[in-house]
C-alpha cells in the first residue's frame, strides 16, 4: 500500500495487497473528548493515558487552554489537564466550530461555575444532530437558557431531578451526567445512552469521587457530591476502530491481530460481521482475523435476505455502518443494510457504486448490497469522516490504484 504525505492532493492506494500483522487499538476519541471536558469539574490535576493523538483531541485541549486550564500533551499519547484557574465560561467560537464535541463543555461549565455560553458546535454532516436533548436536560436540572447566536445557559440553582431523554443521545447523556455529578440531590437519567465511551466517562468520574449507579444500563442514578478530586485514568480502546480493522482484514484476505481490545465492547459487532461470513477468534484482550476467508452472507431461516441494522448501544454501532456496507460488497450473497440513526450516512454508497459493487439505495436509511463486479479505477473526493476508513478497503482486492481526495484543511 502506497500512502502519500498527509498534505498531498490525494492519497493513492494500490490494490491487491492483503493487510497482515499485529496492531494495537487506539484510545477511543469519543471517550477521550468527554473525559477531557470532564476535567473542568475538578480544580486538581488529571493525567490521561492512551489518548488518541488526533486533530479533534488537539482542538479540545486548545478549548480547555483558552478557558484558562493548563492543558498539554505530556507524552505521545498522554495528556494532563489542570483546571484550577478557569477565567471564562464562553468557549472560543472558532475552536467550537471545528468539532461537535465542543458542546460537551456546557455540562462541566454549568456544574462548576453556574454558567456556560456555548456557540453552535461543528461536526460532520451525516444528518440532523439535535441539541434539544441537551437543552431539555439542563432545563430539568433547573437551568435557564437563552437561545440566540449562542446558547446562554445559567444554572445558579441547579438541583437533582428526574430527566428522560427523548432520544438516547450519547453527547446529551454525557452532558447531563457531567452537569449532575456536582448538583445537589439525586438525578435519575432515563433513556440514557450506554455506549462503551459513555461507560468510560462514568467510571472515570466515579474514580474522581462521583456517585453514579447503573453504569452499562439506560437508567443512571447520580447523587451529587460537593467536589471531585484529581487522578490518573487510561482511555478505553476504540471499538469502532477495532471493527474497522476486522472489516479491512476480512476484505483483503489478510491475517491481522488487534491487541488492547475489550471483547465485551464487541458484543454486537462480531455477530453482525458473522452475518457477512467474517470469522474472528477472540482472546482475553485481542481479536484475530484469520487469512483468506471466503465471505458468504448467512441467509436468515428459510433462505430469507438477512438484515444488519444499527441502533443505540448495545445494537450495532452506526459508526460502523460504512465498514459493514463495504464488507458486504465483497461477500457472496445479498444483505439489507438498515441505517436508522442518521439520514445521510448511506449517501456514500454512490462512491462505492463507482467502484463496481451492486448497491441499491432504497431510501436514505436502507440499502441492498449484492456481490460486486469488476470496477474501473475510481477517484473519490472529500468523503465524510467515518466513510474515509470504509472506502480504501474496497480498493485492495482489485488491480489498479485507488485515489481518495483528502478533505479541505
Secondary structure, 3 states (H helix, E strand, C coil): CCCCCCCCCEEEEECCCCCCEEEECCECHHHHHHHHHHHHHCCCCEEEECCCCCHHHHHHHHHHHHHCCEEEEEECCEEEEECCCCCCCCCCHHHHCCCHHHHHHHHHHHHHHCEEEEECCCCCCCCCCCCHHHHHHHHHCCCEEEECCEEEEECCCCCCCEEECCCCCHHHHHHHHHHHCCCCCEEEEECCCCCHHHHHHHHHHHHHCCEEECCCCCEEEEECCCCCCCEEEECCECHHHHHHHHHHHHHHCCCEEEECCCHHHHCCHHHHHHHCCCCEEECCCEEEECCCCCCECCCEHHHECEEEEECCCCCECHHHHHHHHHHHHCCECCEEEECCCCCCHHHHHHHHHCCCCEEEEEECCEEEEECCCCCCCCEEECCCCCCHHHHCHHHHCCCCEEEEECCCC
